Amino acid sequence: MEPQSLQALLQACDSILKQPSPVSDATAQEFFDNHPLDAVFRALSTQDVTEQQLGTVCSALDSVLSTPYGTSLLPSARSYAEAALQSPQHRLRRLGCEQMGRLLLAAADEQQQQQLESTLVAVLQDTDTGVAGAAEKALVAQVAARPGSFTALLAGSSPAGQALQEMLDSSRATQRMRAFALLTAAAAGSSSNAEQLKQSGVVTQLLAQLDPSDPLACLVALQLLQELVIHIGGSAAALMQQLLLPSLLLLLDDPSTAPGAFPIAARLVAAAAQESAAGGVGAGVSSNGAAAMEVDGAAPHSNGNGVAAGAQHGDAAAALLAKMQEVLDDRGNSSADMEVVALDAAGQLALPSSTSAALLASPTSPQLLQSICSRALGRTASPPIRLAALHALASIAGVERAGEARDRSAALMSAANEASLRLAVFEAVSGAAGGAGGARSPAEAVHNLLQQPFDDTRAGVYRCCSALLLRPWFAADVCNSSALLARLCQSDSESGQAACEWRHSTVMALWATVQYVLGLPGDVGEARFKQQLPPAVQQQLLAAVRGGPYGVAGGRGTQQSHFVATMPH
């Protein structure tokens, strides 16, 4: 293409990209009238096109081909797309792959579908991850549109399925993992596909990749399993729990694999607890909050660390909790990084429901919760460990479950679990060393931590405090701390939009609990906290609530002025 024609194409593409999406049919037709597909692809294939110019044209072309008019041109674009797949320029190959995906969804002829699927499976082996990712995305869209295609891919009963099976059996880890990635992504969108995946043996093949001697393949396999667990719920998740969890437990002792295995194991145990509470199938939850997952009925044995070993042994949830406790014991045998990993996993376990949170607040095994609370509110903890512990404690106390509505009923656990939580929080600051900064009460520890200059630490403190404040005992402790109450109610104690909102969210949680306590009949046990809420405290809180995040009592204009002043520049 002549330089002048290339310049005209670039100007047209730049104009397309400046228009609001989606592009109109009329705009697409005008573009192709002036720049036919053959001329565009010829231009993109020249050596003179820079990477930036190529990106501009590809992005614009993607927009106009997404219109109904552009879709009507797709059959004539196939030859250009096939040629683009042979280009040395990865962005052009990706564009060709994206058009092949559109052709596949539009194809009505079965033979044409099989040809296009085979082409896209071949593209999964592209040297560029972006191109391979585009091929995976196109095939996943095909599976979603035509569910029967997943069966063919999984069983190897189509040319594309046969090619995919060859990739699964390849000696090259990259090819194997890309084939696994496609199948797990396709299974994640459908419980039926997930069940087929489990029954096919592919998940077992994926588990075989969890070999620490090949760290890269092991890491990718863990990431794929995590995506699978995240996206699959209900009965499909139950099918995965017994298959995956025992193998994951074996990886928790290895520092190279524990960061990937811990969160997946936590999600699986949380799913088991939820399903049991809902009366679903799968692993049960025992009366002390541990999810039982007997694999073959064999008696559990120890691996020397107090954790049931082997893929076939014991109570998987109890083993996970025991491993967390082993990492978070007071002997200091584990690295700071491992402690953060275990704390993050505890937060993942507590997040979905009060049932899964109760696993960490069992009155029969309080050590783990006490370890978390001592790291969140106790005297000594490194900043990363303290931050991870604060977020874990916030999730256990139900900050996500309560949501913006501050739903106490969603956040609270059983009476026994709540008693364990209260005891662990107070014990975190009542030991010989005291709480953070030498504090002697939870409220004092919170106040000392809010003096930290680090935004992320204060954010974790506010988040944790917001959840705990849904309990009258913690709200009463805060109201008894004049220093903390003054800081929470003082509009200028924080600066910046996010920090001001954190502070006010904490005040709102406190006010919600105060209102709850004030509305209790006198014979209810928690009504005793009323005496710790004198009118002066109530007025102080009400003024802070009405003041909003920025201390605005009077009008919108002042709030906007403060908002602008605290916006990051």
C-alpha positions as CSV (number, residue, x, y, z in Angstrom):
1,M,0.0,0.0,0.0
2,E,1.3,3.5,-0.9
3,P,2.2,5.7,2.1
4,Q,-0.6,8.0,1.3
5,S,-3.1,5.2,1.3
6,L,-1.7,3.8,4.5
7,Q,-2.0,7.3,6.1
8,A,-5.7,7.4,5.0
9,L,-6.3,4.0,6.5
10,L,-4.7,5.1,9.8
11,Q,-6.8,8.3,9.9
12,A,-10.0,6.3,9.3
13,C,-9.1,3.8,12.0
14,D,-8.2,6.6,14.4
15,S,-11.6,8.2,13.7
16,I,-13.4,4.8,14.4
17,L,-11.6,4.5,17.7
18,K,-12.7,8.0,18.8
19,Q,-16.3,7.2,18.3
20,P,-18.5,5.9,21.1
21,S,-19.1,2.1,21.1
22,P,-20.7,0.3,19.6
23,V,-19.9,1.5,16.0
24,S,-23.0,1.9,13.8
25,D,-23.7,-0.2,10.7
26,A,-23.5,3.0,8.6
27,T,-20.1,3.8,9.9
28,A,-18.8,0.3,9.3
29,Q,-20.2,0.2,5.7
30,E,-18.5,3.6,5.0
31,F,-15.2,2.3,6.4
32,F,-15.3,-0.9,4.2
33,D,-16.4,1.1,1.1
34,N,-13.3,3.2,1.4
35,H,-11.0,0.5,2.7
36,P,-11.9,-3.0,1.5
37,L,-10.7,-6.0,3.5
38,D,-8.2,-7.1,0.9
39,A,-6.6,-3.6,0.9
40,V,-6.6,-3.5,4.7
41,F,-4.9,-6.9,5.1
42,R,-2.4,-6.0,2.4
43,A,-1.5,-2.9,4.3
44,L,-1.1,-4.8,7.6
45,S,1.2,-7.3,5.9
46,T,3.8,-4.8,4.8
47,Q,7.1,-4.4,6.5
48,D,6.6,-0.6,6.9
49,V,3.8,-0.8,9.4
50,T,4.9,-0.1,12.9
51,E,3.7,-2.0,16.0
52,Q,1.7,1.0,17.1
53,Q,0.1,1.5,13.7
54,L,-0.7,-2.2,13.5
55,G,-2.4,-2.0,16.9
56,T,-4.5,1.0,15.8
57,V,-5.7,-0.7,12.6
58,C,-6.4,-4.0,14.4
59,S,-8.5,-2.4,17.2
60,A,-10.5,-0.4,14.6
61,L,-11.0,-3.4,12.4
62,D,-12.2,-5.4,15.4
63,S,-14.8,-2.7,16.1
64,V,-16.2,-2.5,12.6
65,L,-16.3,-6.3,12.2
66,S,-18.3,-6.6,15.3
67,T,-21.2,-4.8,13.7
68,P,-24.0,-6.6,11.8
69,Y,-22.6,-5.3,8.5
70,G,-19.1,-6.4,9.5
71,T,-20.5,-9.8,10.4
72,S,-22.0,-10.2,7.0
73,L,-18.5,-9.8,5.5
74,L,-17.0,-12.5,7.6
75,P,-17.3,-15.3,5.0
76,S,-15.3,-13.2,2.5
77,A,-12.8,-12.5,5.3
78,R,-11.8,-16.1,5.9
79,S,-9.0,-16.2,3.4
80,Y,-7.6,-13.0,4.9
81,A,-7.8,-14.3,8.4
82,E,-6.1,-17.6,7.4
83,A,-3.3,-15.5,5.8
84,A,-3.1,-13.4,8.9
85,L,-2.5,-16.5,11.0
86,Q,0.8,-17.0,9.1
87,S,2.0,-13.5,9.7
88,P,5.2,-13.0,11.7
89,Q,3.4,-10.1,13.5
90,H,1.7,-11.5,16.6
91,R,-0.9,-8.7,16.7
92,L,-2.0,-9.6,13.1
93,R,-2.1,-13.3,14.0
94,R,-4.3,-12.4,17.0
95,L,-6.6,-10.4,14.7
96,G,-6.9,-13.4,12.3
97,C,-7.6,-15.7,15.3
98,E,-10.4,-13.4,16.5
99,Q,-12.0,-13.4,13.1
100,M,-11.8,-17.2,13.0
101,G,-13.7,-17.2,16.3
102,R,-16.4,-15.0,14.8
103,L,-16.6,-17.2,11.7
104,L,-16.9,-20.3,14.0
105,L,-19.9,-18.8,15.9
106,A,-21.6,-17.9,12.6
107,A,-20.9,-21.2,10.8
108,A,-24.0,-23.3,10.2
109,D,-22.3,-26.1,8.4
110,E,-20.9,-28.9,10.6
111,Q,-17.9,-29.6,8.4
112,Q,-17.0,-25.9,8.4
113,Q,-17.3,-25.8,12.2
114,Q,-14.9,-28.7,12.5
115,Q,-12.4,-27.1,10.2
116,L,-12.5,-23.9,12.1
117,E,-12.2,-25.6,15.5
118,S,-9.2,-27.6,14.2
119,T,-7.6,-24.3,13.1
120,L,-8.1,-22.7,16.5
121,V,-6.8,-25.7,18.4
122,A,-3.6,-25.5,16.3
123,V,-3.4,-21.8,17.2
124,L,-3.3,-22.8,20.9
125,Q,0.3,-23.7,20.2
126,D,1.3,-20.2,19.0
127,T,4.5,-18.9,20.5
128,D,2.7,-15.7,21.6
129,T,0.5,-16.1,24.6
130,G,-1.9,-13.4,23.5
131,V,-2.6,-15.2,20.2
132,A,-3.1,-18.6,22.0
133,G,-5.4,-16.8,24.5
134,A,-7.5,-15.5,21.7
135,A,-7.9,-19.0,20.3
136,E,-8.9,-20.3,23.8
137,K,-11.4,-17.5,24.1
138,A,-12.9,-18.3,20.7
139,L,-13.2,-22.0,21.5
140,V,-14.8,-21.4,24.9
141,A,-17.4,-19.1,23.2
142,Q,-18.1,-22.0,20.8
143,V,-18.6,-24.4,23.7
144,A,-21.0,-21.9,25.4
145,A,-23.0,-21.5,22.2
146,R,-22.9,-25.2,21.2
147,P,-22.6,-27.4,24.3
148,G,-22.2,-30.6,22.3
149,S,-18.8,-29.3,21.0
150,F,-17.4,-29.7,24.6
151,T,-18.1,-33.4,24.5
152,A,-16.3,-33.8,21.2
153,L,-13.3,-31.9,22.4
154,L,-13.1,-33.8,25.6
155,A,-13.6,-37.3,24.1
156,G,-11.4,-36.7,21.0
157,S,-14.3,-37.6,18.7
158,S,-13.6,-34.7,16.3
159,P,-10.5,-33.7,14.5
160,A,-10.1,-30.8,16.9
161,G,-10.7,-33.1,19.9
162,Q,-8.0,-35.5,18.6
163,A,-5.5,-32.6,18.2
164,L,-6.4,-31.5,21.8
165,Q,-5.7,-35.0,23.1
166,E,-2.3,-34.9,21.5
167,M,-1.6,-31.7,23.2
168,L,-2.6,-33.2,26.6
169,D,-0.2,-36.1,26.0
170,S,2.6,-33.8,24.7
171,S,6.0,-33.9,26.3
172,R,6.1,-30.1,26.2
173,A,4.6,-28.6,29.3
174,T,3.4,-25.5,27.5
175,Q,1.2,-27.5,25.1
176,R,-0.2,-29.6,27.9
177,M,-1.0,-26.6,30.1
178,R,-2.7,-24.7,27.2
179,A,-4.9,-27.7,26.5
180,F,-5.8,-28.0,30.2
181,A,-6.5,-24.2,30.3
182,L,-9.0,-24.6,27.4
183,L,-10.8,-27.5,28.9
184,T,-11.0,-26.0,32.4
185,A,-12.2,-22.6,31.1
186,A,-14.9,-24.3,29.1
187,A,-15.9,-26.5,32.1
188,A,-16.1,-23.5,34.4
189,G,-19.1,-22.1,32.5
190,S,-21.4,-25.1,33.0
191,S,-22.0,-27.6,35.8
192,S,-22.7,-30.3,33.1
193,N,-19.3,-29.6,31.5
194,A,-17.6,-29.7,34.9
195,E,-19.1,-33.1,35.6
196,Q,-18.0,-34.4,32.2
197,L,-14.5,-33.0,32.9
198,K,-14.3,-34.8,36.2
199,Q,-15.5,-38.1,34.8
200,S,-13.2,-37.9,31.8
201,G,-10.1,-38.2,33.9
202,V,-8.7,-34.8,32.7
203,V,-8.8,-33.4,36.2
204,T,-6.7,-36.4,37.3
205,Q,-4.3,-35.6,34.5
206,L,-4.1,-32.0,35.7
207,L,-3.4,-33.2,39.2
208,A,-0.5,-35.1,37.9
209,Q,1.0,-31.7,36.9
210,L,1.2,-30.8,40.6
211,D,4.9,-31.8,40.8
212,P,7.2,-29.4,42.6
213,S,10.1,-30.7,40.5
214,D,8.6,-28.8,37.6
215,P,7.7,-25.5,39.3
216,L,6.3,-23.7,36.2
217,A,3.9,-26.5,35.2
218,C,2.9,-26.9,38.9
219,L,2.2,-23.2,39.3
220,V,0.1,-23.1,36.1
221,A,-1.8,-26.2,37.2
222,L,-2.6,-24.6,40.5
223,Q,-3.8,-21.4,38.8
224,L,-6.1,-23.5,36.5
225,L,-7.5,-25.4,39.5
226,Q,-8.2,-22.2,41.3
227,E,-10.1,-20.8,38.3
228,L,-12.1,-24.0,38.2
229,V,-13.0,-23.9,41.8
230,I,-13.8,-20.2,41.7
231,H,-16.3,-20.5,38.8
232,I,-17.9,-23.8,39.7
233,G,-20.5,-24.0,42.4
234,G,-23.2,-26.2,43.7
235,S,-23.1,-29.9,42.9
236,A,-20.3,-29.5,40.4
237,A,-18.0,-28.2,43.2
238,A,-18.9,-31.2,45.3
239,L,-17.6,-33.5,42.5
240,M,-14.3,-31.7,42.7
241,Q,-13.7,-31.6,46.4
242,Q,-12.9,-35.2,47.1
243,L,-10.8,-35.4,43.9
244,L,-8.7,-32.3,44.5
245,L,-8.3,-31.5,48.1
246,P,-6.2,-34.5,49.3
247,S,-3.6,-33.7,46.6
248,L,-3.6,-30.1,47.5
249,L,-2.9,-30.9,51.1
250,L,0.3,-32.6,50.1
251,L,1.6,-29.3,48.6
252,L,1.1,-27.2,51.7
253,D,4.5,-28.1,53.2
254,D,6.5,-26.9,50.1
255,P,7.1,-23.1,50.1
256,S,7.1,-23.1,46.3
257,T,3.7,-24.7,46.0
258,A,1.9,-23.6,49.3
259,P,1.0,-20.1,48.0
260,G,-1.0,-21.7,45.2
261,A,-2.4,-24.6,47.1
262,F,-3.6,-22.9,50.2
263,P,-6.2,-20.6,48.7
264,I,-7.7,-23.4,46.5
265,A,-7.9,-25.8,49.5
266,A,-9.6,-23.1,51.5
267,R,-12.1,-22.5,48.8
268,L,-12.9,-26.2,48.6
269,V,-13.4,-26.5,52.3
270,A,-15.6,-23.4,52.4
271,A,-17.7,-24.8,49.5
272,A,-18.1,-28.1,51.5
273,A,-19.2,-26.2,54.6
274,Q,-21.8,-24.2,52.6
275,E,-23.2,-27.2,50.8
276,S,-23.5,-29.2,54.0
277,A,-25.3,-26.3,55.7
278,A,-27.7,-26.1,52.7
279,G,-28.3,-29.8,52.8
280,G,-26.3,-30.4,49.6
281,V,-24.2,-33.4,48.7
282,G,-20.5,-33.6,49.3
283,A,-18.4,-33.4,52.3
284,G,-20.2,-33.0,55.6
285,V,-19.6,-30.6,58.4
286,S,-19.2,-32.1,61.8
287,S,-20.7,-30.5,65.0
288,N,-17.4,-28.8,65.9
289,G,-17.3,-27.1,62.5
290,A,-14.8,-29.4,60.7
291,A,-15.8,-30.6,57.2
292,A,-15.3,-34.3,57.0
293,M,-14.2,-35.7,53.7
294,E,-13.4,-39.5,54.0
295,V,-11.8,-40.6,50.8
296,D,-11.4,-44.4,51.2
297,G,-12.1,-45.0,54.9
298,A,-8.5,-45.6,55.8
299,A,-7.3,-44.5,59.2
300,P,-5.5,-41.1,59.0
301,H,-1.8,-41.1,59.8
302,S,0.5,-38.2,60.5
303,N,3.2,-36.9,58.2
304,G,5.3,-35.8,61.2
305,N,3.8,-32.3,61.3
306,G,0.4,-33.3,62.9
307,V,-1.3,-33.2,59.5
308,A,-3.0,-36.2,58.0
309,A,-0.9,-37.3,55.0
310,G,-1.8,-38.8,51.7
311,A,-4.5,-38.3,49.1
312,Q,-6.6,-41.0,50.7
313,H,-6.6,-40.1,54.4
314,G,-8.8,-38.4,56.9
315,D,-10.7,-35.3,57.5
316,A,-9.5,-32.9,54.9
317,A,-10.9,-29.8,56.5
318,A,-9.3,-30.7,59.9
319,A,-6.1,-31.3,58.0
320,L,-6.2,-27.9,56.4
321,L,-7.0,-26.2,59.7
322,A,-4.2,-28.1,61.4
323,K,-1.8,-27.0,58.7
324,M,-2.8,-23.3,59.2
325,Q,-2.2,-23.7,62.9
326,E,1.1,-25.3,62.3
327,V,2.2,-22.3,60.2
328,L,0.7,-19.8,62.7
329,D,2.0,-21.3,65.9
330,D,3.9,-19.2,68.4
331,R,7.2,-21.0,67.9
332,G,8.1,-18.9,64.9
333,N,9.2,-21.9,62.7
334,S,7.5,-20.6,59.6
335,S,8.7,-17.8,57.4
336,A,6.8,-14.5,57.3
337,D,5.8,-15.2,53.7
338,M,4.2,-18.5,54.8
339,E,2.3,-16.9,57.6
340,V,0.9,-14.3,55.2
341,V,-0.2,-17.2,52.8
342,A,-1.9,-19.1,55.7
343,L,-3.6,-15.9,56.9
344,D,-4.9,-15.1,53.4
345,A,-6.2,-18.6,53.1
346,A,-8.0,-18.2,56.4
347,G,-9.7,-15.1,55.0
348,Q,-10.7,-17.1,51.9
349,L,-12.1,-19.8,54.1
350,A,-14.2,-17.4,56.2
351,L,-15.4,-15.2,53.3
352,P,-18.4,-17.1,51.8
353,S,-20.7,-17.8,54.7
354,S,-21.0,-17.9,58.5
355,T,-20.8,-21.7,58.3
356,S,-17.4,-21.6,56.7
357,A,-16.2,-18.9,59.0
358,A,-17.3,-21.1,62.0
359,L,-14.6,-23.5,60.9
360,L,-12.1,-21.0,62.2
361,A,-14.0,-20.1,65.4
362,S,-14.7,-23.6,66.8
363,P,-14.9,-23.5,70.6
364,T,-13.3,-27.0,70.7
365,S,-10.2,-25.8,68.9
366,P,-9.5,-22.1,69.7
367,Q,-5.8,-22.0,69.0
368,L,-6.0,-21.0,65.3
369,L,-8.4,-18.1,65.9
370,Q,-6.3,-16.9,68.8
371,S,-3.2,-17.0,66.6
372,I,-5.0,-14.8,64.0
373,C,-6.3,-12.3,66.6
374,S,-2.9,-12.0,68.3
375,R,-1.3,-11.2,64.9
376,A,-4.1,-8.7,64.1
377,L,-4.3,-6.9,67.5
378,G,-1.4,-8.1,69.5
379,R,1.8,-6.4,70.5
380,T,4.3,-7.9,68.0
381,A,3.7,-8.6,64.3
382,S,5.6,-7.5,61.2
383,P,3.6,-5.1,58.9
384,P,2.8,-7.7,56.2
385,I,1.7,-10.3,58.8
386,R,-0.4,-7.8,60.7
387,L,-2.1,-6.6,57.6
388,A,-3.0,-10.2,56.5
389,A,-4.2,-11.0,60.0
390,L,-6.4,-7.9,60.1
391,H,-8.1,-8.8,56.8
392,A,-8.5,-12.4,57.9
393,L,-10.1,-11.4,61.1
394,A,-12.4,-9.0,59.2
395,S,-13.6,-11.8,57.0
396,I,-14.1,-14.1,60.0
397,A,-16.2,-11.4,61.7
398,G,-18.2,-11.1,58.5
399,V,-17.4,-7.8,56.8
400,E,-18.2,-9.2,53.4
401,R,-21.2,-11.1,54.6
402,A,-22.7,-8.0,56.2
403,G,-22.1,-5.9,53.1
404,E,-23.0,-2.2,52.8
405,A,-26.3,-2.8,54.5
406,R,-24.3,-3.9,57.6
407,D,-26.6,-6.9,58.0
408,R,-25.8,-8.2,61.5
409,S,-27.7,-11.5,61.0
410,A,-25.5,-12.3,58.0
411,A,-22.3,-11.5,59.7
412,L,-22.9,-13.3,63.0
413,M,-22.1,-16.9,63.6
414,S,-23.6,-19.3,66.2
415,A,-23.6,-18.3,69.9
416,A,-20.7,-20.7,70.6
417,N,-18.6,-19.4,67.7
418,E,-19.3,-15.8,68.7
419,A,-18.2,-16.5,72.2
420,S,-15.0,-18.0,70.8
421,L,-14.4,-14.9,68.7
422,R,-15.0,-12.5,71.7
423,L,-12.6,-14.6,73.8
424,A,-9.9,-14.6,71.2
425,V,-10.1,-10.9,70.6
426,F,-9.8,-10.0,74.3
427,E,-7.0,-12.6,74.8
428,A,-5.0,-11.1,72.0
429,V,-4.6,-7.9,74.1
430,S,-4.7,-9.3,77.6
431,G,-1.6,-11.4,77.6
432,A,1.7,-10.6,79.2
433,A,2.9,-8.5,76.3
434,G,-0.5,-6.7,75.8
435,G,-2.0,-5.6,72.6
436,A,-0.6,-3.4,69.9
437,G,1.4,-0.5,71.4
438,G,1.0,-2.2,74.8
439,A,-2.8,-1.8,74.7
440,R,-4.9,-3.5,77.4
441,S,-8.2,-3.5,75.6
442,P,-9.2,-4.2,72.0
443,A,-10.3,-0.6,71.5
444,E,-7.0,0.7,72.7
445,A,-5.2,-1.7,70.4
446,V,-7.3,-0.4,67.4
447,H,-6.6,3.2,68.4
448,N,-2.8,2.5,68.6
449,L,-2.8,0.9,65.2
450,L,-4.7,3.8,63.7
451,Q,-1.6,5.9,64.5
452,Q,0.3,4.0,61.9
453,P,1.4,6.2,58.9
454,F,0.7,3.4,56.4
455,D,-2.6,3.7,54.5
456,D,-2.9,-0.1,53.9
457,T,-2.6,-0.8,57.6
458,R,-5.2,1.7,58.6
459,A,-7.5,0.4,55.9
460,G,-7.1,-3.1,57.3
461,V,-7.8,-1.7,60.8
462,Y,-11.0,0.1,59.7
463,R,-12.2,-3.0,57.8
464,C,-11.6,-5.3,60.8
465,C,-13.2,-2.8,63.2
466,S,-16.3,-2.3,61.0
467,A,-16.9,-6.1,61.2
468,L,-16.3,-6.4,64.9
469,L,-18.4,-3.4,65.7
470,L,-21.5,-5.3,64.6
471,R,-21.1,-7.0,68.0
472,P,-22.4,-5.1,71.1
473,W,-19.5,-6.1,73.2
474,F,-17.0,-4.6,70.8
475,A,-19.1,-1.5,70.2
476,A,-19.3,-1.0,74.0
477,D,-15.5,-1.3,74.3
478,V,-15.1,1.3,71.6
479,C,-17.6,3.7,73.2
480,N,-15.6,3.3,76.5
481,S,-12.4,4.4,74.8
482,S,-12.7,8.2,74.6
483,A,-9.5,8.5,72.5
484,L,-10.7,6.0,69.8
485,L,-14.3,7.3,69.8
486,A,-13.0,10.8,69.3
487,R,-10.8,9.8,66.4
488,L,-13.6,7.9,64.7
489,C,-16.0,10.8,65.1
490,Q,-13.4,13.5,64.1
491,S,-13.8,14.3,60.4
492,D,-10.2,15.5,59.9
493,S,-8.6,12.5,61.5
494,E,-8.1,11.1,58.0
495,S,-7.3,12.8,54.7
496,G,-8.0,11.5,51.2
497,Q,-11.2,10.2,49.8
498,A,-10.6,6.5,50.5
499,A,-9.4,7.0,54.1
500,C,-12.3,9.4,54.9
501,E,-14.8,6.7,53.6
502,W,-13.1,4.0,55.6
503,R,-13.5,6.0,58.8
504,H,-17.1,6.9,58.1
505,S,-17.9,3.3,57.3
506,T,-16.6,2.3,60.7
507,V,-18.7,5.0,62.3
508,M,-21.8,3.7,60.5
509,A,-21.2,0.2,61.7
510,L,-20.9,1.5,65.3
511,W,-24.1,3.5,65.0
512,A,-26.0,0.6,63.6
513,T,-25.1,-1.5,66.6
514,V,-25.8,1.3,69.0
515,Q,-29.3,1.6,67.5
516,Y,-29.8,-2.1,67.8
517,V,-28.8,-2.1,71.5
518,L,-31.0,0.9,72.3
519,G,-34.0,-0.9,70.8
520,L,-33.6,-4.0,72.9
521,P,-36.1,-4.8,75.7
522,G,-34.6,-4.5,79.2
523,D,-34.7,-8.3,79.9
524,V,-32.5,-9.2,76.9
525,G,-28.9,-10.0,77.8
526,E,-27.2,-7.5,75.4
527,A,-29.4,-4.7,76.8
528,R,-26.9,-4.4,79.6
529,F,-24.7,-2.5,77.1
530,K,-27.2,0.4,77.2
531,Q,-25.5,1.8,80.3
532,Q,-22.3,2.3,78.3
533,L,-24.1,4.4,75.8
534,P,-25.0,7.7,77.6
535,P,-26.7,10.5,75.7
536,A,-23.4,12.3,75.2
537,V,-21.9,9.3,73.3
538,Q,-25.1,8.9,71.2
539,Q,-25.0,12.6,70.3
540,Q,-21.3,12.4,69.4
541,L,-22.0,9.4,67.1
542,L,-25.1,10.9,65.5
543,A,-23.1,14.1,64.6
544,A,-20.4,11.9,63.0
545,V,-22.9,9.9,61.0
546,R,-24.6,13.1,59.8
547,G,-21.3,14.7,58.9
548,G,-20.5,12.0,56.3
549,P,-17.1,11.0,55.2
550,Y,-15.8,14.6,55.1
551,G,-17.4,16.1,58.2
552,V,-20.1,17.9,56.2
553,A,-23.1,18.8,58.3
554,G,-24.4,21.7,56.3
555,G,-24.6,21.3,52.6
556,R,-23.5,19.6,49.4
557,G,-21.3,22.5,48.3
558,T,-19.0,22.1,51.3
559,Q,-18.8,18.4,50.8
560,Q,-17.8,18.8,47.2
561,S,-15.1,21.3,48.2
562,H,-13.6,18.9,50.7
563,F,-13.9,16.1,48.2
564,V,-11.9,18.0,45.6
565,A,-9.3,19.0,48.1
566,T,-8.7,15.3,49.0
567,M,-8.7,13.9,45.5
568,P,-5.3,12.3,44.6
569,H,-3.4,14.4,42.1
